[in-house]
């Protein structure tokens, strides 16, 4: 499912002449993620790249929910991920495993979809550049 669903969506996008397809994938070894999931996502990346549609792949670490709209992690983990991301000196220490807020990921995905000069593959550093500046004391 984690490899077939994105491919089916991309095939439908190609069939209906959608101008771009953005695929949210994962970095090499994100926390809380099985190896099978990562293998399926990489397989989907390769398959989607072969289609006749402009594609961008965002390779993500953990993505946390923001505010009262929580993500798929339990609230405590979401809070810890948010705290890490909001302290740049700490977030950098996580490298490609750096957590990102769902708003940051959404902004990067919109850029990838509408900017013809966007990278085909966006890694964590490029995606995190879409982060909205916050107070360092905000959690």
TORMARFI-837283 format. One record per residue (C-alpha): x, y, z; residue number from 1. Coordinates in nm, 2 decimals, padded with zeros to 4 digits, m for minus. Example, Ala and Ser with C-alpha at 12.3 -4.5 7.8 and 13.67 -1.06 7.14 Angstrom:
+--------+--------+--------+-----+
|   east |  north |     up | seq |
+--------+--------+--------+-----+
|  01.23 | m00.45 |  00.78 |   1 |
|  01.37 | m00.11 |  00.71 |   2 |
+--------+--------+--------+-----+
//
This chain:
+--------+--------+--------+-----+
|   east |  north |     up | seq |
+--------+--------+--------+-----+
|  00.00 |  00.00 |  00.00 |   1 |
|  00.28 |  00.25 |  00.09 |   2 |
|  00.43 |  00.20 | m00.25 |   3 |
|  00.13 |  00.13 | m00.47 |   4 |
| m00.11 |  00.40 | m00.35 |   5 |
|  00.12 |  00.69 | m00.45 |   6 |
|  00.19 |  00.53 | m00.79 |   7 |
| m00.18 |  00.49 | m00.86 |   8 |
| m00.24 |  00.86 | m00.76 |   9 |
|  00.05 |  00.96 | m00.99 |  10 |
| m00.08 |  00.76 | m01.28 |  11 |
| m00.42 |  00.92 | m01.24 |  12 |
| m00.25 |  01.26 | m01.23 |  13 |
| m00.06 |  01.18 | m01.55 |  14 |
| m00.38 |  01.05 | m01.72 |  15 |
| m00.58 |  01.36 | m01.64 |  16 |
| m00.30 |  01.60 | m01.75 |  17 |
| m00.23 |  01.74 | m01.40 |  18 |
|  00.08 |  01.96 | m01.45 |  19 |
|  00.28 |  01.83 | m01.14 |  20 |
|  00.28 |  01.56 | m00.88 |  21 |
|  00.44 |  01.60 | m00.54 |  22 |
|  00.52 |  01.28 | m00.35 |  23 |
|  00.59 |  01.29 |  00.02 |  24 |
|  00.84 |  01.03 |  00.09 |  25 |
|  01.08 |  00.95 |  00.38 |  26 |
|  01.45 |  01.00 |  00.45 |  27 |
|  01.67 |  00.68 |  00.47 |  28 |
|  01.59 |  00.58 |  00.82 |  29 |
|  01.33 |  00.79 |  01.00 |  30 |
|  01.25 |  00.71 |  01.36 |  31 |
|  00.93 |  00.51 |  01.43 |  32 |
|  00.94 |  00.37 |  01.07 |  33 |
|  00.98 |  00.01 |  00.95 |  34 |
|  01.23 | m00.08 |  00.69 |  35 |
|  00.95 | m00.23 |  00.47 |  36 |
|  00.78 |  00.12 |  00.47 |  37 |
|  01.10 |  00.28 |  00.35 |  38 |
|  01.16 |  00.02 |  00.08 |  39 |
|  00.80 |  00.07 | m00.05 |  40 |
|  00.85 |  00.45 | m00.06 |  41 |
|  01.18 |  00.43 | m00.25 |  42 |
|  01.02 |  00.19 | m00.50 |  43 |
|  00.73 |  00.44 | m00.55 |  44 |
|  00.98 |  00.72 | m00.60 |  45 |
|  01.15 |  00.53 | m00.88 |  46 |
|  00.82 |  00.43 | m01.05 |  47 |
|  00.68 |  00.79 | m01.03 |  48 |
|  01.01 |  00.93 | m01.18 |  49 |
|  00.95 |  00.72 | m01.49 |  50 |
|  00.61 |  00.88 | m01.56 |  51 |
|  00.54 |  01.16 | m01.81 |  52 |
|  00.46 |  01.42 | m01.55 |  53 |
|  00.67 |  01.68 | m01.36 |  54 |
|  00.74 |  01.53 | m01.02 |  55 |
|  00.89 |  01.64 | m00.70 |  56 |
|  00.98 |  01.42 | m00.41 |  57 |
|  00.99 |  01.56 | m00.05 |  58 |
|  01.20 |  01.33 |  00.17 |  59 |
|  01.09 |  01.38 |  00.52 |  60 |
|  01.17 |  01.28 |  00.88 |  61 |
|  00.89 |  01.28 |  01.14 |  62 |
|  00.62 |  01.54 |  01.07 |  63 |
|  00.43 |  01.67 |  01.38 |  64 |
|  00.09 |  01.83 |  01.41 |  65 |
|  00.06 |  02.20 |  01.51 |  66 |
| m00.17 |  02.36 |  01.76 |  67 |
| m00.48 |  02.16 |  01.84 |  68 |
| m00.47 |  01.98 |  01.51 |  69 |
| m00.23 |  01.70 |  01.61 |  70 |
| m00.05 |  01.47 |  01.37 |  71 |
| m00.04 |  01.09 |  01.38 |  72 |
|  00.20 |  01.08 |  01.68 |  73 |
|  00.06 |  01.07 |  02.03 |  74 |
|  00.04 |  01.42 |  02.19 |  75 |
|  00.35 |  01.38 |  02.40 |  76 |
|  00.57 |  01.28 |  02.10 |  77 |
|  00.42 |  01.56 |  01.90 |  78 |
|  00.51 |  01.81 |  02.17 |  79 |
|  00.87 |  01.68 |  02.19 |  80 |
|  00.91 |  01.69 |  01.81 |  81 |
|  00.77 |  02.04 |  01.81 |  82 |
|  01.01 |  02.15 |  02.08 |  83 |
|  01.31 |  02.01 |  01.89 |  84 |
|  01.21 |  02.17 |  01.56 |  85 |
|  01.16 |  02.51 |  01.73 |  86 |
|  01.52 |  02.52 |  01.86 |  87 |
|  01.73 |  02.54 |  01.55 |  88 |
|  02.06 |  02.45 |  01.74 |  89 |
|  01.89 |  02.13 |  01.86 |  90 |
|  01.71 |  02.05 |  01.53 |  91 |
|  02.03 |  02.07 |  01.33 |  92 |
|  02.18 |  01.79 |  01.55 |  93 |
|  01.91 |  01.55 |  01.42 |  94 |
|  02.03 |  01.60 |  01.06 |  95 |
|  01.80 |  01.42 |  00.81 |  96 |
|  01.60 |  01.30 |  01.11 |  97 |
|  01.50 |  01.65 |  01.20 |  98 |
|  01.13 |  01.68 |  01.28 |  99 |
|  00.92 |  01.93 |  01.07 | 100 |
|  00.58 |  02.08 |  01.13 | 101 |
|  00.30 |  02.00 |  00.90 | 102 |
|  00.27 |  02.37 |  00.79 | 103 |
|  00.64 |  02.37 |  00.68 | 104 |
|  00.59 |  02.05 |  00.48 | 105 |
|  00.27 |  02.19 |  00.32 | 106 |
|  00.45 |  02.52 |  00.22 | 107 |
|  00.73 |  02.32 |  00.06 | 108 |
|  00.49 |  02.09 | m00.12 | 109 |
|  00.30 |  02.39 | m00.26 | 110 |
|  00.63 |  02.54 | m00.38 | 111 |
|  00.73 |  02.21 | m00.54 | 112 |
|  00.39 |  02.19 | m00.72 | 113 |
|  00.38 |  02.54 | m00.86 | 114 |
|  00.74 |  02.65 | m00.91 | 115 |
|  00.87 |  02.51 | m01.24 | 116 |
|  01.23 |  02.56 | m01.11 | 117 |
|  01.17 |  02.35 | m00.79 | 118 |
|  01.40 |  02.06 | m00.72 | 119 |
|  01.30 |  01.72 | m00.83 | 120 |
|  01.40 |  01.59 | m00.48 | 121 |
|  01.38 |  01.81 | m00.18 | 122 |
|  01.58 |  01.70 |  00.13 | 123 |
|  01.53 |  01.81 |  00.49 | 124 |
|  01.75 |  02.12 |  00.47 | 125 |
|  01.56 |  02.26 |  00.17 | 126 |
|  01.22 |  02.17 |  00.31 | 127 |
|  01.30 |  02.33 |  00.65 | 128 |
|  01.37 |  02.66 |  00.48 | 129 |
|  00.99 |  02.70 |  00.44 | 130 |
|  00.95 |  02.71 |  00.82 | 131 |
|  00.77 |  03.01 |  00.96 | 132 |
|  00.99 |  03.19 |  01.21 | 133 |
|  00.88 |  03.14 |  01.57 | 134 |
|  00.97 |  03.26 |  01.92 | 135 |
|  01.24 |  03.04 |  02.07 | 136 |
|  01.04 |  03.01 |  02.39 | 137 |
|  00.73 |  02.88 |  02.21 | 138 |
|  00.66 |  02.51 |  02.24 | 139 |
+--------+--------+--------+-----+
//
